[in-house]
Amino acid sequence: MRIRTDYNTEYLSNEAEDAVFEELERQLSLPENENVCVCQDCVLDMAAYALNNIKPAYRSTLLGRLYTEAMSKRGSSAEEIKKSVTRAIEVVSSNPAHD
């Protein structure tokens, strides 16, 4: 059995990824982050750091998407994402992968 070829995995998605990118975009547009590097390497490092420090929210159906969207709007999940993105910006800004 070959899952990637035998099954349509297009619907398998980590909804937390979308939430992290939205929060990262929001925070990077704040005046206090105007000097933060937003090159591809740094932004993807920030996203990876944040995602590695929050609970994933995988879904494989529309119903799963609706459920994870509802959960992400609740305080604890949204706050976890906000804190993780804030920390990611701090860490990557202090240690960029380039000169």
N, CA, C and O of each residue as an XYZ file, in Angstrom:
396
protein
N       0.840     -1.177      0.000
C       0.000      0.000      0.000
C       0.891      1.248      0.000
O       1.836      1.351      0.781
N       0.573      2.183     -0.883
C       1.304      3.440     -0.974
C       0.313      4.564     -0.712
O      -0.478      4.929     -1.582
N       0.366      5.099      0.485
C      -0.629      6.074      0.907
C      -0.614      7.324      0.036
O      -1.672      7.803     -0.372
N       0.539      7.845     -0.246
C       0.619      9.091     -1.032
C       0.091      8.929     -2.454
O      -0.416      9.890     -3.033
N       0.199      7.745     -3.020
C      -0.289      7.544     -4.384
C      -1.678      6.907     -4.423
O      -2.431      7.129     -5.370
N      -2.021      6.123     -3.411
C      -3.310      5.433     -3.394
C      -4.442      6.270     -2.798
O      -5.615      5.982     -3.035
N      -4.100      7.299     -2.030
C      -5.103      8.115     -1.357
C      -4.906      9.583     -1.691
O      -3.784     10.025     -1.938
N      -5.980     10.327     -1.698
C      -5.909     11.759     -1.932
C      -5.595     12.443     -0.597
O      -6.471     12.601      0.253
N      -4.349     12.839     -0.431
C      -3.928     13.472      0.825
C      -4.011     14.994      0.762
O      -3.560     15.686      1.676
N      -4.579     15.501     -0.300
C      -4.690     16.943     -0.487
C      -5.495     17.609      0.629
O      -5.274     18.778      0.943
N      -6.424     16.867      1.224
C      -7.279     17.453      2.256
C      -6.679     17.382      3.653
O      -7.239     17.949      4.592
N      -5.564     16.706      3.806
C      -4.896     16.636      5.094
C      -4.105     17.919      5.287
O      -3.196     18.228      4.517
N      -4.461     18.651      6.311
C      -3.848     19.962      6.497
C      -3.717     20.282      7.977
O      -4.550     19.876      8.788
N      -2.675     21.006      8.317
C      -2.485     21.477      9.685
C      -3.027     22.905      9.747
O      -2.374     23.840      9.283
N      -4.194     23.069     10.307
C      -4.820     24.386     10.388
C      -3.994     25.352     11.241
O      -4.093     26.567     11.074
N      -3.190     24.821     12.141
C      -2.337     25.678     12.961
C      -1.339     26.431     12.085
O      -0.926     27.542     12.419
N      -0.955     25.827     10.970
C      -0.014     26.479     10.061
C      -0.605     27.784      9.522
O       0.071     28.813      9.504
N      -1.856     27.740      9.087
C      -2.504     28.960      8.595
C      -2.586     30.018      9.689
O      -2.342     31.199      9.443
N      -2.932     29.582     10.898
C      -3.050     30.523     12.015
C      -1.708     31.158     12.348
O      -1.642     32.350     12.647
N      -0.632     30.365     12.298
C       0.708     30.904     12.577
C       1.103     31.922     11.512
O       1.631     32.983     11.846
N       0.858     31.621     10.242
C       1.212     32.578      9.194
C       0.411     33.875      9.324
O       0.952     34.959      9.108
N      -0.860     33.773      9.671
C      -1.675     34.978      9.861
C      -1.147     35.815     11.023
O      -1.037     37.036     10.913
N      -0.821     35.158     12.134
C      -0.317     35.874     13.297
C       1.073     36.438     13.025
O       1.381     37.545     13.467
N       1.901     35.712     12.320
C       3.235     36.188     11.972
C       3.150     37.421     11.091
O       3.884     38.387     11.299
N       2.272     37.396     10.123
C       2.080     38.552      9.257
C       1.599     39.760     10.067
O       2.066     40.882      9.870
N       0.663     39.511     10.975
C       0.143     40.598     11.816
C       1.252     41.204     12.673
O       1.406     42.424     12.725
N       2.022     40.350     13.343
C       3.060     40.857     14.240
C       4.206     41.523     13.483
O       4.756     42.516     13.959
N       4.569     41.004     12.333
C       5.664     41.617     11.575
C       5.283     42.974     11.006
O       6.159     43.753     10.632
N       3.998     43.268     10.936
C       3.567     44.578     10.443
C       3.482     45.616     11.554
O       3.196     46.782     11.283
N       3.725     45.215     12.797
C       3.679     46.155     13.914
C       4.907     47.062     13.895
O       5.989     46.631     13.496
N       4.747     48.317     14.325
C       5.884     49.257     14.323
C       7.096     48.754     15.096
O       8.231     49.012     14.696
N       6.874     48.045     16.190
C       8.013     47.566     16.992
C       8.829     46.486     16.281
O       9.927     46.146     16.723
N       8.306     45.953     15.198
C       9.030     44.931     14.441
C       9.515     45.429     13.086
O       9.842     44.628     12.210
N       9.561     46.739     12.910
C       9.936     47.281     11.601
C      11.377     46.968     11.208
O      11.705     46.975     10.022
N      12.233     46.696     12.173
C      13.634     46.382     11.864
C      13.921     44.883     11.819
O      15.071     44.473     11.665
N      12.885     44.071     11.953
C      13.047     42.620     11.896
C      13.227     42.207     10.437
O      12.499     42.666      9.558
N      14.193     41.346     10.194
C      14.435     40.859      8.837
C      13.247     40.019      8.374
O      12.786     39.128      9.088
N      12.767     40.311      7.187
C      11.638     39.562      6.634
C      12.028     38.844      5.335
O      11.199     38.648      4.446
N      13.301     38.460      5.247
C      13.710     37.653      4.096
C      13.050     36.278      4.231
O      12.579     35.910      5.308
N      13.022     35.542      3.154
C      12.365     34.237      3.155
C      12.926     33.315      4.228
O      12.165     32.657      4.938
N      14.250     33.259      4.357
C      14.855     32.369      5.346
C      14.395     32.699      6.758
O      14.030     31.804      7.519
N      14.411     33.972      7.108
C      14.035     34.368      8.463
C      12.549     34.126      8.729
O      12.183     33.617      9.788
N      11.706     34.484      7.787
C      10.266     34.305      7.984
C       9.918     32.823      8.106
O       9.125     32.443      8.969
N      10.496     31.993      7.261
C      10.221     30.559      7.357
C      10.804     29.961      8.633
O      10.212     29.050      9.210
N      11.962     30.462      9.084
C      12.510     30.016     10.369
C      11.566     30.395     11.508
O      11.353     29.605     12.428
N      11.001     31.597     11.450
C      10.050     32.033     12.477
C       8.816     31.140     12.484
O       8.347     30.722     13.542
N       8.301     30.854     11.304
C       7.114     29.998     11.209
C       7.418     28.593     11.740
O       6.623     28.027     12.490
N       8.551     28.041     11.357
C       8.927     26.700     11.812
C       9.093     26.674     13.326
O       8.624     25.749     13.989
N       9.759     27.686     13.872
C       9.951     27.760     15.322
C       8.601     27.797     16.032
O       8.369     27.046     16.980
N       7.719     28.666     15.572
C       6.399     28.796     16.200
C       5.616     27.491     16.096
O       5.029     27.038     17.079
N       5.605     26.889     14.910
C       4.848     25.645     14.717
C       5.384     24.506     15.566
O       4.616     23.658     16.020
N       6.681     24.476     15.784
C       7.268     23.420     16.611
C       6.955     23.588     18.085
O       7.223     22.689     18.882
N       6.394     24.725     18.458
C       6.111     24.990     19.862
C       4.629     25.136     20.175
O       4.268     25.615     21.250
N       3.773     24.731     19.254
C       2.336     24.743     19.524
C       1.737     23.393     19.169
O       2.344     22.592     18.458
N       0.560     23.163     19.667
C      -0.145     21.911     19.369
C      -0.643     21.946     17.922
O      -1.296     22.908     17.518
N      -0.342     20.912     17.144
C      -0.824     20.890     15.761
C      -2.344     20.724     15.725
O      -2.948     20.224     16.674
N      -2.944     21.145     14.629
C      -4.396     21.047     14.465
C      -4.694     20.465     13.085
O      -5.188     21.164     12.200
N      -4.393     19.188     12.913
C      -4.606     18.540     11.624
C      -6.078     18.253     11.399
O      -6.836     17.980     12.330
N      -6.453     18.323     10.140
C      -7.820     17.975      9.752
C      -7.754     17.310      8.391
O      -6.807     17.501      7.628
N      -8.784     16.525      8.107
C      -8.828     15.849      6.807
C     -10.184     16.000      6.132
O     -10.397     15.454      5.050
N     -11.099     16.728      6.751
C     -12.433     16.929      6.179
C     -12.860     18.374      6.386
O     -12.227     19.113      7.139
N     -13.917     18.768      5.726
C     -14.473     20.099      5.922
C     -14.957     20.259      7.356
O     -14.751     21.309      7.964
N     -15.594     19.235      7.900
C     -16.062     19.297      9.271
C     -14.883     19.501     10.219
O     -14.981     20.264     11.180
N     -13.791     18.832      9.955
C     -12.591     19.016     10.761
C     -12.070     20.431     10.667
O     -11.590     20.985     11.656
N     -12.159     21.020      9.493
C     -11.717     22.404      9.322
C     -12.592     23.354     10.135
O     -12.086     24.257     10.803
N     -13.886     23.148     10.076
C     -14.801     24.001     10.843
C     -14.539     23.865     12.341
O     -14.570     24.851     13.077
N     -14.280     22.638     12.783
C     -13.992     22.402     14.194
C     -12.703     23.101     14.617
O     -12.674     23.776     15.646
N     -11.642     22.943     13.834
C     -10.367     23.558     14.219
C     -10.436     25.081     14.134
O      -9.789     25.768     14.924
N     -11.205     25.617     13.197
C     -11.385     27.075     13.138
C     -12.089     27.566     14.391
O     -11.699     28.584     14.962
N     -13.111     26.862     14.821
C     -13.831     27.245     16.033
C     -12.917     27.169     17.250
O     -12.950     28.044     18.114
N     -12.107     26.127     17.313
C     -11.183     25.971     18.439
C     -10.104     27.045     18.432
O      -9.702     27.520     19.495
N      -9.626     27.437     17.253
C      -8.548     28.415     17.183
C      -9.016     29.806     17.587
O      -8.203     30.646     17.973
N     -10.309     30.054     17.502
C     -10.830     31.351     17.903
C     -11.043     31.443     19.404
O     -11.253     32.528     19.947
N     -10.988     30.295     20.070
C     -11.081     30.296     21.527
C      -9.797     30.874     22.095
O      -8.744     30.807     21.460
N      -9.883     31.430     23.267
C      -8.774     32.138     23.883
C      -7.470     31.379     24.005
O      -6.422     31.916     23.644
N      -7.491     30.142     24.501
C      -6.237     29.452     24.806
C      -5.435     29.131     23.557
O      -4.217     29.307     23.553
N      -6.075     28.671     22.512
C      -5.367     28.338     21.278
C      -4.810     29.590     20.615
O      -3.656     29.609     20.185
N      -5.616     30.621     20.533
C      -5.174     31.882     19.928
C      -4.038     32.488     20.732
O      -3.085     33.016     20.158
N      -4.126     32.419     22.041
C      -3.073     32.975     22.901
C      -1.785     32.169     22.763
O      -0.695     32.740     22.751
N      -1.904     30.849     22.658
C      -0.730     29.991     22.474
C      -0.015     30.351     21.174
O       1.213     30.431     21.145
N      -0.763     30.564     20.114
C      -0.182     30.922     18.817
C       0.480     32.287     18.900
O       1.594     32.464     18.407
N      -0.184     33.244     19.510
C       0.369     34.594     19.648
C       1.701     34.571     20.405
O       2.675     35.187     19.973
N       1.737     33.871     21.515
C       2.968     33.782     22.314
C       4.085     33.072     21.552
O       5.242     33.489     21.597
N       3.731     32.010     20.862
C       4.732     31.247     20.122
C       5.321     32.070     18.984
O       6.526     32.012     18.743
N       4.500     32.827     18.289
C       4.982     33.679     17.200
C       5.845     34.805     17.759
O       6.884     35.128     17.184
N       5.436     35.396     18.853
C       6.239     36.456     19.484
C       7.622     35.928     19.833
O       8.629     36.577     19.551
N       7.670     34.758     20.441
C       8.955     34.150     20.819
C       9.773     33.808     19.572
O      10.990     33.994     19.565
N       9.129     33.319     18.535
C       9.827     32.975     17.293
C      10.497     34.207     16.689
O      11.639     34.134     16.234
N       9.802     35.319     16.685
C      10.373     36.559     16.155
C      11.587     36.963     16.977
O      12.614     37.351     16.419
N      11.479     36.876     18.292
C      12.612     37.225     19.174
C      13.814     36.326     18.919
O      14.935     36.815     18.771
N      13.593     35.028     18.866
C      14.695     34.064     18.707
C      15.375     34.209     17.354
O      16.601     34.280     17.275
N      14.583     34.252     16.292
C      15.170     34.321     14.948
C      15.829     35.680     14.722
O      16.880     35.751     14.084
N      15.242     36.742     15.222
C      15.847     38.071     15.076
C      17.203     38.140     15.782
O      18.117     38.822     15.317
N      17.324     37.445     16.883
C      18.583     37.435     17.634
C      19.617     36.494     17.020
O      20.815     36.639     17.263
N      19.155     35.536     16.228
C      20.039     34.520     15.646
C      19.666     34.239     14.195
O      19.316     33.103     13.875
N      19.728     35.227     13.305
C      19.341     34.970     11.924
C      20.273     33.963     11.267
O      21.423     33.804     11.674
N      19.768     33.292     10.257
C      20.551     32.266      9.565
C      21.483     32.870      8.527
O      22.056     32.147      7.712
N      21.638     34.175      8.547
C      22.503     34.879      7.587
C      23.229     36.006      8.298
O      22.981     36.268      9.475
N      24.127     36.672      7.584
C      24.894     37.778      8.178
C      24.101     39.049      8.166
O      24.585     40.083      8.624
